[in-house]
Amino acid sequence: MTDATTKRPSRGPSDRAGQLRLINGAKPPNPLVRGFKGVILLACCALVVVPFWSVIATSLADPSQVLAEGGYVMWPKEPTLAAYEAIFRGGVVTRATLVSIFVTLVGSGLSVTVVALLAYSLSRPGTFGSSKILLLVLFTMLFNAGMIPNYLLIKELGLIDSYWALILPTLTNAFQIILMRGFFLEVPGEIIDAARIDGAGELRILTTIMLPLSKAVVAVIALFNAVTYWNAFFNAVLYINSTEKWPLQLVLRTYVVDGTAVQADVSGEMVPPQLSLQMAILVVSLVPICLVYPFLQKHFAQGVVIGAVKG
């Protein structure tokens, strides 16, 4: 008779490989192939991480070290915030950062509101003209008016050189409407009927039932819009004439891509090198999105993949 408490002999690597072969129906990967894949992954990670690190390190490096090494610094010997103090002391970057924050917050809030209202109305049966409106929304995914008609429209509305010209042209997105409508369609109708019996109106059903049940897609749409508004610079190129109303991305393009000297807009006795100031502006433009993304990343699979299947 076999003792139940008898300790089973430990299995070696060959036994585990046999189990994998039985489970997957295929041979386990060759160690040499696995090592080669690991090297490829490390190389891909290095291609992403090294440029970011060189930008951050150069922005933190001492001006004398940047001048001595004649360019990018991979490891700052004496880290300093002199470049950041200089760009924010000058006023141009500070003002552009505030403009970008304002446009991002207001634009994202309005976009989520408009998309939610339109998606909810298109998801409810009996909405007047919902099928025709949905076709119009889908039509915009295939065709758009183009740059010149959009510019003439903004001009006729009197929005040239105003902050609304940075917000209104990208206020709605057909893909986001279809995505949120798919979520709303999956909410059981019995819940909505029960709310109506209790006296709830459409706005209360949307705010107290539909949106709380669709937190994932709301978070994803908010992040999409926040990234779009934060990174947008083309609308500013077209519609903004005053340099005082430039968003941060337009300042970034002017100083980093076009190579305009930053020192002319920076005050102070000791001005860091041009490259340090450019890298500091680049880091400032990256930090907000890098801080927000990890908190909303967990909703991506549920908010985008599942929502797309439902839609």
C-alpha positions, 0 to 999 in steps of 0.5 A: 500500500502506498503511503500518501505522505511519501514525498514525491521525487523532484522532477528535472528539466527533462521531465518539465520539457516533456510536460511542455511537449505534452501540453503544447504538442510541440517541442520546447524552444531551443536554448540558443533560439531563446538566447537570440530572442533575448538579445533582440529584445534587449537591443529593442529596449536599448533603442527606446531607453538610451535616447530617452536617457541621453535627453534626460542626462543632457538636460541635467548635466552641468553646462561645463560638462556639456561644453567639454563633451561637445554634445549629448551626455550619457551620465551627468557628473554633477546633476543640476537643474540650471537648464530648467530654471533658465527656461522657466525664468524666461517666460516663454516656456512657462506661458506655453506650458500653461496654454497647453495645460489649459487646452488639454484640460478644457479640450479633454473634458469637453471631448469626453462630454460631447462623445458621451452625449452623442454615443448615448443618444445613438445607443438608445432605440427610438432616438429621432434620426439616429441611423442617419446621424450614425451614417454621418458619423461613419462617413467622417471616418472615411472622408474629411473636408481637408485643411483649406475648408477647415481653415475657412470655417474657423476663419468665418467663425471668428476663431482665428488667433483664439484658444478655441481654435485649438480645441473645437477642430478636434472636439469629436472623434468618430472612432471614440463615438463608435467605441462608447456606443458599443459599451452603452449597447451592452448595458442591460435594458432592464436596468434602464427601464427600472431607472425610468420607473423610479423617475430618472430622466435621460441625463440622470441615467447617463450620469448615474448608470451608463458612465459609471458602468463604462469607466474603462472606455471613459478613461481610455477616451479621456487619455486619447484626447489628453494626448491629442491635445497635449501633442497637437501643434498643427492647429496652432501653426494654422490658426494662432498668430500671436506668439503669446498664445503658442502651446508648448509643442509649437515652442518645442518645434521652434526651439528643437526642430527649427534650431532657433536659439533659446538663449534669446528668450532666456534671461539671467547672468549664466545661461546654459548651453543651447543643447541643455535648454533644448533637452530641458524643453523636451523633457517638460513636454514628455513628463505630463503624459508619462505621469498620466499614462501608467494610471490609465494603462490598465483600462486599455485592454478592457476599454479598447479591445472589448469596446471595439469588439462590441461596437 
